[in-house]
Amino acid sequence: MLFTLFMSFTLIAVVGSLLYYRTLIKPPPRNELIILFKNNKDLPSMLSRLPSILANAIFKSQGKNCNGFHAFPQISISIGPSLIDPKHVSAYKSVCCLKEKENCENEVAPICYPVVNIFRFQPLVFSLPCFPFSPFGIVYIRTSICQNHPILVGSKIKYTTSVKNARETERGWEIDFNVCALTENGDTVWKCVQTMLSRKRQQKVQRKSHHKDHSDECLKTQNSAIFSVPANIGLKYAAVTGDYNPHHICRLGAIMFGFPRKIAHGQWSLESCLGQLQKSTGIVIQPPYKVECAFKLPVFLPSDVRLIWSKKDNTTDFSLWSADGKLPHLTASLETRNVPYF
């Protein structure tokens, strides 16, 4: 009922923008757009950008560079000093099942937290008239995180984000979102590249057949742990992060995006795996480190999943599977070293 009312309100709100929106679909001057925000609180909410996101979805085709620009528009967003709020970090740790420190002094932000702290920049980019892809059909396929120094809870961090290139592949267009976290003095402490895929329409089918059955290997390994993903985790995670994409929070929204049931957020899956890895192995992840992750099949809600891992020297490879080991959800690696990455 609430979702129906929400979508009705959104459709009414978008009607006005549709009348003039087509005149706005053009590259910015010098093919570069720079947006400045005082802090993360000034970022527009996902709800406020929804009419423009829907307009982009209506006027642009899925999996195509619809503006036909000679060069991909250079979109940069700078966000001023933003508090790493202890209450927000605590809520984030709780929803991702991360262990809370007994002593809150010198508590550090979780590995994926910085980009979650400014999540609202993504719907802002998707809503821009110069963004040449339809927001519908965009999926999160890879992420790479490097961190040189801890980010203390209670400190203030500045952010720079950019979307500067896209690559056409067989599956569609890959778009890189680059995020950097800096101290107030301007020193970079954390970097992330999130790769999104604007899927071609024919890529919606026959995904399952591309993955081999590794159930025997998964079930035989001793380095594994099974944990449950509750049905309401999408809504809980959205309440903390602001990522209210419909396919995460309700079945009707999932069906609209081509999924039979709600699916878990990819970022939640990765952070939860890192938390489970620390609990199961006793390792303490401290910077400098690098995390690389490739997302495979979605985690449907609710479900049981199996985390498996192997360690060699300073690298731990891990992956998330369905409990029976038949369906892969993500594959990743964690590398730690004594020398800074950048």
Secondary structure, DSSP 8 states (H G I E B T S, - for coil): -HHHHHHHHHHHHHHHHHHHHGGG-S--GGGEEEEEESSGGGS--HHHHHHHHHHHHHHS-TTS-TT--SS--EEEEEEEEEE--HHHHHHHHHHTT----SS-TT-B--TTHHHHHTTTHHHHHHH-TT--S-STTEEEEEEEEEESS--BTT-EEEEEEEEEEEEE-SSEEEEEEEEEEE-TTS-EEEEEEEEEEEE-GGGGSS-GGGS---HHHHHH-SSEEEEEE-TTHHHHHHHHH----HHHH-HHHHHHTT-SS-B--HHHHHHHHHHHHHHHH-----SSEEEEEEE-S--BSSEEEEEEEEEETTEEEEEEEETTS-SEEEEEEEEE-SS---
